[in-house]
């Protein structure tokens, strides 16, 4: 049986690592646990870790940082590679050539790096779990985390 590859975007990571247990955070934690029990492959991409981590550091949220570190140790961590960064640059340029940029021209555009990291995993069984499908789904399979059912 082929394991599903689920790449976490910043939204689900933030929900899972937030020490304040909102109903959404509890639901996201349960969702994550159900996928892990089925041996689905859950991945924390470095760009998403960076985006969540920088805000936790800025706000001095030590419990959140501890939970983020723990999550990154429990799940597979996908480092940024040169190949991913080059593909992200190609995707960034392509989006602008098509008149559909995903961020301002002066931004680093973390979404493009996330997409490139997910694409580097290859295969049709890769999906990005997010809280905002918008830009991502134009380039790769992406869905709201709640819609990615454990199978």
Long-range contacts (C-beta under 8 A, 24 or more apart in sequence): 2-125, 3-39, 3-40, 3-41, 3-125, 4-35, 4-40, 4-41, 4-125, 4-127, 4-151, 5-40, 5-41, 5-43, 5-121, 5-123, 5-125, 5-126, 5-127, 6-35, 6-40, 6-41, 6-42, 6-43, 6-127, 6-128, 6-129, 6-148, 7-43, 7-45, 7-78, 7-114, 7-117, 7-118, 7-121, 7-126, 7-127, 7-128, 7-129, 8-42, 8-43, 8-44, 8-45, 8-48, 8-75, 8-128, 8-129, 8-145, 9-48, 9-114, 9-128, 9-129, 9-130, 9-131, 9-132, 9-136, 9-142, 10-48, 10-51, 10-52, 10-110, 11-130, 11-131, 11-132, 11-145, 12-129, 12-130, 12-131, 12-145, 13-44, 13-48, 13-49, 13-52, 13-68, 13-71, 14-52, 15-131, 16-67, 16-71, 17-52, 17-56, 17-64, 17-67, 17-68, 17-71, 18-64, 18-67, 19-61, 19-63, 19-64, 19-67, 27-146, 28-145, 31-145, 31-146, 31-148, 31-150, 34-150, 35-148, 35-150, 37-150, 38-150, 38-151, 40-150, 40-151, 41-76, 42-75, 42-76, 43-75, 43-76, 43-77, 43-78, 43-121, 44-71, 44-72, 44-75, 44-76, 44-77, 44-78, 45-78, 45-80, 45-113, 45-114, 45-117, 45-118, 46-77, 46-78, 46-79, 46-80, 46-117, 47-80, 47-110, 47-113, 47-114, 47-117, 48-110, 48-114, 49-77, 50-110, 51-110, 78-117, 78-120, 78-121, 80-113, 80-117, 81-120, 83-120, 84-113, 84-116, 84-117, 84-119, 84-120, 85-113, 85-116, 87-116, 87-119, 87-120, 88-112, 88-113, 88-115, 88-116, 91-115, 91-116, 91-139, 95-138, 100-138, 102-135, 102-138, 111-135, 111-136, 115-139, 115-140
